[in-house]
Amino acid sequence: MDLGLEPAVPPAVLFHGTPVRNVDSILRDGLERRRRHHVHLSADEDTAHRVGSRRGEHVVLRVDASAMDAMGHEFWTSSNGVWLTDAVPPAYLSVIDEDLR
């Protein structure tokens, strides 16, 4: 489905909040869109914490969006400020905060 969004250059770093139970598989396989149109990313760590906390214990992942962009991965931004991409390979991910909030 085409959402009619224009590709955009992302900030150097984006974030993704996720339940603790998902971290091992994400670090192994990357972030995949699964049943969504895109992978959803946050421009700031606080928003990623809020998103991740919706399902309890969570961590925030750092996405090296600058490196992804340099390698040709496309990004889009929605009208509500959510950054979108098709997938985030594990090489561009790191856990930045295991302090569960």
C-alpha positions as CSV (number, residue, x, y, z in Angstrom):
1,M,0.0,0.0,0.0
2,D,1.4,3.4,-1.0
3,L,0.9,5.9,1.8
4,G,1.8,8.8,-0.5
5,L,4.8,9.8,1.6
6,E,7.9,11.3,0.1
7,P,11.3,9.9,1.1
8,A,13.1,12.0,3.8
9,V,16.6,12.2,5.2
10,P,16.4,10.9,8.8
11,P,18.2,12.3,11.8
12,A,21.5,10.6,12.5
13,V,19.9,8.5,15.3
14,L,16.4,7.1,15.7
15,F,14.9,5.0,18.5
16,H,12.6,2.0,18.9
17,G,11.0,1.0,22.2
18,T,10.1,-2.7,22.5
19,P,9.2,-5.2,25.2
20,V,12.1,-7.0,26.8
21,R,10.9,-10.3,25.4
22,N,11.5,-9.1,21.8
23,V,15.1,-7.9,22.2
24,D,17.0,-11.2,21.5
25,S,15.1,-11.9,18.2
26,I,15.3,-8.2,17.1
27,L,19.1,-8.1,17.7
28,R,19.4,-11.4,15.8
29,D,16.9,-10.7,12.9
30,G,16.5,-6.9,12.9
31,L,13.3,-4.9,13.1
32,E,10.7,-6.2,10.6
33,R,7.4,-4.5,9.7
34,R,5.5,-7.8,10.2
35,R,1.8,-6.9,9.9
36,R,2.4,-3.1,9.6
37,H,3.2,-1.1,6.5
38,H,6.5,0.0,7.9
39,V,8.8,-0.2,11.0
40,H,7.9,2.7,13.3
41,L,10.8,4.7,14.8
42,S,10.9,7.6,17.2
43,A,13.0,10.8,16.8
44,D,13.7,10.9,20.6
45,E,14.4,8.5,23.4
46,D,11.6,9.6,25.6
47,T,9.0,8.9,23.0
48,A,10.5,5.4,22.4
49,H,10.3,4.8,26.2
50,R,6.6,5.7,26.1
51,V,5.9,3.5,23.2
52,G,7.8,0.6,24.6
53,S,6.2,0.9,28.0
54,R,2.7,0.2,26.6
55,R,3.5,-3.5,26.9
56,G,5.3,-3.4,30.3
57,E,9.0,-4.0,30.8
58,H,10.9,-2.6,27.8
59,V,14.2,-1.5,26.4
60,V,15.0,1.2,23.9
61,L,17.0,0.4,20.8
62,R,19.3,2.9,19.1
63,V,19.0,2.9,15.3
64,D,22.0,4.2,13.3
65,A,19.8,5.9,10.8
66,S,22.6,7.9,9.2
67,A,24.5,4.7,8.3
68,M,21.3,3.1,7.0
69,D,20.6,6.2,4.9
70,A,24.1,6.2,3.5
71,M,23.6,2.5,2.4
72,G,20.5,3.4,0.5
73,H,17.7,2.5,3.0
74,E,14.7,4.7,2.5
75,F,12.9,6.6,5.3
76,W,9.7,8.5,5.5
77,T,8.1,10.6,8.2
78,S,4.4,10.6,8.9
79,S,2.3,13.7,9.7
80,N,2.5,12.8,13.4
81,G,6.3,12.7,13.5
82,V,6.8,8.9,13.4
83,W,9.7,7.9,11.2
84,L,9.1,4.9,9.0
85,T,11.3,2.5,7.1
86,D,10.8,-1.0,5.6
87,A,13.2,-2.8,7.9
88,V,16.2,-2.2,10.2
89,P,18.9,-4.9,9.8
90,P,20.6,-5.9,13.1
91,A,23.9,-4.3,12.1
92,Y,22.3,-0.9,12.7
93,L,20.8,-1.6,16.1
94,S,22.1,-1.4,19.7
95,V,20.5,-1.5,23.1
96,I,21.0,1.9,24.7
97,D,19.0,1.5,27.9
98,E,18.3,-1.6,29.9
99,D,17.0,0.4,32.8
100,L,13.4,-0.5,32.7
101,R,11.1,2.5,33.3
